[in-house]
Amino acid sequence: MRIAVFGAGGAVGSRVVAEALARGHEVTAVARRAVPIPAGVRLVLGDASSAEQVERLAAGQDLVVAATRPAPGSEAELPVVAAAMLAGVARAGARLLVVGGAATLVVPGVGLPLHETAEFPAELVAIAQACAEQLAICRADAVTDWTYLSPPADLAPGMRTGVYRIGADELLVDADGASTISMEDFAVALLDEAERPAHRRARFTVAAS
């Protein structure tokens, strides 16, 4: 499979690149500036907020992964990028996998999205609202072949186990109330969806087993 990863220099994007490469896919890393990449990966510079650039870079790809994340203070870029990615990928005739946020997942037993709970950190409100807009833009799109993957509440570097649980719109928590997955296993889940599509034009989530 030919896969282009936007945001390839980021924490999640770099792990998606590594996982895709390990599975034998042909990987193109897309970033705004030069970033370290593994041998065997093609690096190209591009702006995910430009539908025209996205279309050009998505041409000939089977799958495009949107793994960009705005810097603090630039959260408003996220929905702009989502719209550009959807438009550009659709025109290129590829499939889009969006790395989304956890804030819109409904907390079990509470009935509210995570970002509307009293315990949600104030410093994360801006990115949570941007992720909510990002998801809404995807759900309003009836043209692009998109999938939106939300992480659990805690997404951090860790071990690759290859084991995870799958959910839909509800936050996945374990018996101790923890909601977590390693970035490595998150990349595994994303590539599993890429290879065996099960959530077309839908959002799903994953968490450690």
C-alpha positions in Angstrom: 0.0 0.0 0.0 1.2 3.5 -0.7 0.8 5.7 2.4 1.4 9.4 2.9 1.7 10.6 6.5 1.1 14.3 7.2 2.7 15.4 10.4 5.3 12.7 10.0 7.7 14.4 12.4 5.3 14.4 15.3 5.1 12.0 18.2 2.2 10.0 16.7 3.1 10.6 13.1 6.6 9.3 13.4 5.3 6.1 15.0 2.8 5.7 12.2 5.6 6.0 9.7 7.7 3.4 11.5 4.8 1.0 11.8 3.8 1.3 8.2 7.4 0.9 7.1 7.8 -2.2 9.3 4.7 -3.7 7.5 6.3 -3.3 4.1 4.2 -0.3 2.9 5.6 2.4 0.6 5.7 5.4 2.9 5.9 9.1 2.1 6.5 11.4 5.1 5.0 14.9 4.7 6.1 17.7 7.0 6.3 21.5 6.9 10.1 21.3 7.4 12.9 18.7 7.2 12.5 16.1 10.0 14.4 12.9 10.7 12.9 9.9 9.0 13.9 6.2 8.8 15.8 4.9 5.8 13.4 3.8 3.0 10.9 6.6 3.6 10.6 9.5 1.2 10.4 12.9 2.8 8.5 15.7 1.1 7.7 19.2 2.4 4.0 20.3 2.3 1.4 22.3 4.1 -1.6 20.3 5.4 -3.7 23.5 5.5 -3.6 23.8 1.7 -6.1 21.7 -0.1 -4.2 22.1 -3.3 -0.9 20.9 -1.7 -2.8 18.0 -0.1 -4.3 17.0 -3.4 -0.9 17.1 -5.1 0.8 15.0 -2.4 -2.1 12.6 -2.1 -2.1 11.8 -5.8 -1.1 8.2 -6.4 -1.5 7.3 -2.7 -3.8 4.6 -1.5 -4.1 6.1 2.0 -3.3 9.5 3.6 -2.9 9.8 7.3 -3.6 13.2 9.0 -1.4 13.2 12.1 -0.8 16.9 12.4 -1.1 18.7 15.8 -1.1 22.5 16.2 1.3 24.2 18.6 -0.3 25.7 21.8 -2.0 28.9 20.9 -2.6 27.8 17.3 -5.4 25.3 18.0 -7.7 27.1 15.5 -5.5 25.6 12.7 -6.8 22.1 13.4 -10.3 22.4 11.8 -8.7 24.4 8.9 -6.4 21.5 8.3 -9.2 19.0 8.6 -11.2 20.7 5.9 -8.2 21.0 3.6 -7.2 17.4 4.1 -10.7 16.1 3.3 -11.0 18.2 0.2 -7.5 17.5 -1.1 -7.7 13.7 -0.4 -11.1 13.5 -2.0 -9.9 15.1 -5.2 -6.9 12.8 -5.3 -9.1 9.7 -4.9 -7.4 8.4 -1.8 -8.6 7.3 1.6 -8.1 9.5 4.7 -7.3 8.3 8.2 -7.5 11.2 10.8 -5.7 11.1 14.1 -8.2 12.8 16.3 -8.7 13.7 19.9 -10.2 12.0 23.0 -12.2 15.0 24.4 -15.4 14.3 22.5 -15.6 10.7 23.8 -18.5 10.1 26.2 -17.4 9.2 29.7 -19.1 6.0 30.8 -21.4 6.4 33.7 -21.4 10.2 33.4 -23.0 10.7 30.0 -21.0 13.7 29.1 -18.1 14.2 26.6 -14.8 14.1 28.4 -14.1 17.8 27.8 -17.5 18.8 29.4 -16.7 17.1 32.7 -15.7 19.2 35.8 -12.3 17.4 36.0 -11.2 18.3 32.5 -8.0 20.5 32.6 -8.6 24.1 31.7 -5.3 24.2 29.7 -6.7 21.6 27.3 -10.0 23.3 26.6 -8.7 25.0 23.4 -7.4 21.9 21.8 -10.5 20.0 22.9 -12.8 22.5 21.2 -10.6 22.3 18.1 -10.8 18.5 18.0 -14.6 18.7 18.4 -14.7 21.0 15.3 -12.3 18.6 13.5 -14.7 15.7 14.2 -17.8 17.7 13.2 -16.1 18.6 9.9 -15.3 15.0 9.1 -18.9 13.9 10.0 -20.4 16.5 7.7 -18.3 15.2 4.8 -20.2 12.8 2.6 -17.7 12.7 -0.2 -14.3 11.7 1.2 -13.5 8.1 2.3 -12.5 9.1 5.8 -12.0 7.4 9.2 -11.4 9.3 12.5 -9.5 7.5 15.2 -9.7 8.9 18.8 -7.1 8.0 21.4 -8.0 7.3 25.0 -7.5 9.9 27.6 -3.8 9.1 28.0 -1.7 8.7 24.9 2.0 8.5 25.7 5.2 6.8 24.4 5.6 3.3 25.6 5.8 -0.4 24.5 4.4 -1.9 21.3 2.3 -4.9 22.4 0.1 -5.2 19.4 -2.9 -5.7 21.7 -5.8 -3.2 22.2 -9.5 -2.8 22.6 -11.8 -1.1 20.2 -14.8 1.2 20.9 -17.0 3.7 19.2 -18.0 7.0 20.8 -17.5 6.1 24.5 -14.2 6.5 26.4 -12.7 3.1 27.0 -11.5 2.6 30.6 -10.1 -0.3 32.5 -11.2 -1.8 35.8 -9.2 0.8 37.7 -10.7 3.7 35.7 -7.6 4.3 33.6 -8.0 5.2 29.9 -4.6 4.8 28.2 -2.6 3.3 25.3 0.9 3.7 24.1 1.6 5.7 21.0 3.2 2.5 19.5 0.0 0.5 20.0 -2.1 3.5 18.7 0.0 3.3 15.5 -0.7 -0.5 15.4 -4.4 0.1 15.6 -4.3 2.8 12.9 -2.4 0.6 10.5 -4.7 -2.4 11.3 -7.6 -0.1 10.2 -5.7 0.9 7.1 -5.2 -2.7 6.1 -8.6 -4.0 7.1 -11.1 -1.1 6.9 -13.9 -1.5 9.4 -14.9 2.1 10.2 -15.5 4.0 6.9 -16.9 7.5 7.4 -17.0 6.8 11.2 -15.2 7.5 14.4 -13.7 4.8 16.5 -11.4 4.7 19.5 -8.9 2.3 21.0 -7.3 1.6 24.4 -4.9 -0.8 26.0 -6.4 -4.2 26.9 
